[in-house]
Amino acid sequence: MNKTLYIGSLQRNVAMRLLSNKLKISCVYTLVMMPLLLVSVTKNSHAASYAINPASTHIRFAIERLNTFATTGGFYDIKGQLQYDPSLKTGDISLIIPIDSLNTGNPSFNKSLTGPDFFDAKTFPLAQFKSTKWYFNQDRTNPQLIRVDGQLTLHGETHPISLTATKFDCYLSARLKKDICGGNFTATIDRTKWNINKFVWFGLTKNLNLNIKVEAARQ
C-alpha cells in the first residue's frame, strides 16, 4: 500500500474513534443531567405567583388609651405580591400600604392620625412590609404556616417584625375561577421605634396591636 494512503487511512480511523468517544461522553452527560433537570423543573413547577387583592386585604389596628379602652381603625387598598411554594415550604410576600387609606370611622381622628404628629401621610405616603423568612410546623403530611418574619418600613424607618399566622390556606375559588391564597396574621409593634411618639406620656399606648388579613389571586 502506498505509504501516503496508509497514513491518511490511519488518521481517518483515529479521528473517527475520537468522534465516537466524544459522542459517547455527550450521551452519558445527557443521561446524567436529564434526571437532575427533570427534578429541577418539577420543583419549580410548584412555585406560583399571586397578586394581592386590595378589596380583601387590610390591616386593622387598635390603640389603647390609659389602659381602659381602645380606638380601632385600619389601612385599606393594600397592594402587593405573594410567592408560595408548598412543596419546598417557602414563601415571600410584599405589601404596599397607603397611609391615607387609614380609617377609624371618625374623620377628625383620621386627620389627626394621618397628620404630622403621627403617621404623617404627606411626608411618608406609603408603608411597606417585605418578608424575609417563612416558618412552618413539623407536620410532614400537612405543614402549616406558623410565622412570617420581615421588615416593616413606616414613617421613614425600617425595622424587623414578626407576624403570627392564625390561618393560611390556598384553594380554588369557584366565584373567581382562580387559585386563591389567603390568611390571617397578628402582630404587635412599638410605634416609638418608628419615631411615632406623640402622646405616649399622656397615656396613649406605644404598642399597636395589628390584625392583618391577606388575600391574593394566582396570576
C-alpha positions in Angstrom: 0.0 0.0 0.0 1.2 3.5 -0.8 2.7 5.0 2.4 0.8 8.2 1.9 -2.6 6.4 1.6 -1.8 4.3 4.6 -1.1 7.3 6.8 -4.2 9.0 5.5 -6.3 6.0 6.4 -4.8 5.8 9.8 -5.5 9.4 10.5 -9.2 8.9 9.5 -9.5 5.9 11.8 -8.1 7.9 14.7 -10.4 10.8 14.0 -13.4 8.5 13.8 -12.5 6.9 17.2 -12.1 10.4 18.8 -15.5 11.5 17.4 -17.1 8.3 18.7 -15.7 8.8 22.2 -17.0 12.4 22.2 -20.4 11.2 21.2 -20.4 8.6 24.0 -19.3 11.2 26.6 -22.0 13.5 25.3 -24.7 10.8 25.6 -23.5 9.9 29.2 -23.6 13.6 30.2 -27.1 13.9 28.8 -28.3 10.8 30.6 -26.8 12.0 33.9 -28.1 15.6 33.6 -31.6 14.8 32.4 -32.9 13.5 35.8 -31.5 16.5 37.5 -33.1 18.8 35.1 -36.4 17.0 35.5 -36.2 17.3 39.3 -35.4 21.0 39.0 -38.4 21.5 36.6 -40.7 19.5 38.9 -39.7 21.6 41.9 -40.0 24.9 40.2 -43.4 23.9 38.7 -44.9 24.1 42.2 -43.9 27.7 42.7 -46.7 30.2 42.0 -47.1 34.0 41.9 -50.2 35.7 43.4 -51.4 39.3 43.2 -52.7 40.9 46.4 -56.4 41.7 46.2 -56.8 45.2 47.6 -60.6 44.7 48.2 -60.0 41.8 50.5 -56.7 42.8 52.2 -56.5 45.1 55.1 -54.5 45.8 58.3 -56.6 46.6 61.4 -55.1 48.2 64.4 -56.0 49.1 68.0 -54.6 51.9 70.1 -55.3 51.7 73.8 -55.9 54.8 75.9 -55.0 54.9 79.6 -55.3 51.0 79.6 -59.0 51.4 79.7 -60.4 51.4 76.1 -59.0 51.1 72.6 -59.6 53.1 69.4 -59.6 50.9 66.4 -59.0 51.6 62.7 -57.5 50.1 59.6 -55.4 50.6 56.5 -57.1 49.6 53.2 -56.5 49.5 49.4 -53.3 47.5 50.0 -51.4 46.1 47.0 -48.5 43.7 46.6 -47.3 40.3 45.6 -47.1 36.8 47.1 -45.0 33.9 46.1 -45.7 30.5 47.6 -44.2 27.0 47.1 -45.9 24.4 49.4 -43.6 21.6 48.3 -40.5 23.4 49.4 -42.2 25.2 52.3 -41.1 28.6 51.2 -42.8 31.9 50.5 -42.4 35.6 50.0 -44.8 38.5 50.4 -44.6 42.2 49.9 -47.3 44.7 50.8 -47.6 48.4 49.9 -49.8 50.2 52.4 -51.1 53.7 51.5 -51.2 55.7 54.8 -54.0 58.0 53.6 -56.3 54.9 53.4 -56.4 55.0 57.2 -60.0 54.9 58.5 -61.2 54.8 62.1 -64.8 55.8 61.4 -64.1 59.3 62.8 -63.0 61.8 60.1 -61.5 64.1 62.8 -59.4 61.3 64.3 -58.4 60.1 60.8 -57.0 63.6 60.2 -55.0 63.5 63.4 -53.5 60.1 62.8 -52.5 60.8 59.2 -51.2 64.3 60.2 -47.6 65.2 61.1 -47.8 64.2 64.8 -48.5 60.5 63.9 -48.2 58.7 60.6 -47.5 61.9 58.6 -49.1 60.8 55.3 -47.9 63.9 53.5 -44.2 63.2 54.2 -44.4 59.4 54.2 -47.3 58.4 52.0 -46.5 54.7 51.9 -45.6 52.0 54.3 -44.2 48.7 53.2 -43.8 45.2 54.5 -41.3 42.7 52.9 -41.0 39.2 54.3 -37.6 37.7 54.9 -38.5 34.2 56.1 -41.5 31.9 56.4 -41.8 29.3 59.2 -43.8 26.1 59.1 -44.7 23.5 61.7 -43.2 20.0 61.7 -46.2 18.2 60.2 -44.8 16.4 57.2 -48.1 15.4 55.7 -49.8 18.8 56.0 -47.3 21.5 57.0 -48.9 24.7 58.3 -47.5 28.2 58.1 -47.0 29.5 61.7 -44.9 32.7 61.4 -43.6 35.2 58.9 -40.6 37.4 59.7 -40.0 40.6 57.7 -39.0 44.2 57.5 -41.6 47.0 58.1 -40.8 50.4 56.6 -43.0 53.0 58.2 -42.6 56.8 58.9 -39.2 56.7 57.2 -37.8 53.9 59.4 -37.3 50.2 58.7 -37.3 47.6 61.5 -37.9 43.8 61.7 -41.3 42.5 62.9 -42.8 39.0 63.2 -46.3 38.1 62.0 -48.0 35.1 63.7 -50.2 33.2 61.3 -53.5 32.2 62.8 -54.7 30.9 59.4 -53.2 30.4 55.9 -54.6 28.3 53.1 -54.8 28.1 49.3 -57.8 26.9 47.4 -59.7 27.2 44.1 -62.3 29.9 44.2 -65.5 28.9 42.4 -66.5 32.6 42.2 -63.3 33.9 40.8 -62.3 30.7 39.0 -58.7 31.2 40.2 -56.4 29.7 42.8 -56.5 31.9 45.9 -54.1 32.1 48.8 -55.1 33.9 51.9 -54.7 34.1 55.7 -54.9 36.0 58.9 -52.0 37.3 60.9 -51.4 39.1 64.2 -48.5 41.3 65.4 -47.7 43.9 68.0 -45.3 46.8 67.2 -43.9 49.5 69.3 -44.7 52.7 67.4 -41.8 54.6 69.1 -39.3 52.5 67.1 -40.6 54.3 64.0 -40.4 57.7 65.7 -44.2 58.0 66.2 -44.0 59.2 69.8 -47.0 61.6 70.2 -48.9 61.3 73.5 -47.0 58.3 74.8 -46.5 60.3 78.0 -50.3 61.1 78.1 -51.4 57.5 78.3 -51.8 56.7 74.7 -50.1 53.3 74.5 -47.0 53.0 72.3 -48.0 49.5 71.3 -50.1 48.9 68.2 -51.9 45.6 68.0 -52.3 44.6 64.3 -54.7 42.1 62.8 -53.8 41.5 59.1 -56.0 39.8 56.5 -54.4 38.9 53.2 -56.0 37.5 50.0 -54.2 37.0 46.7 -55.2 35.5 43.4 -52.9 33.5 41.2 -51.5 35.3 38.2 
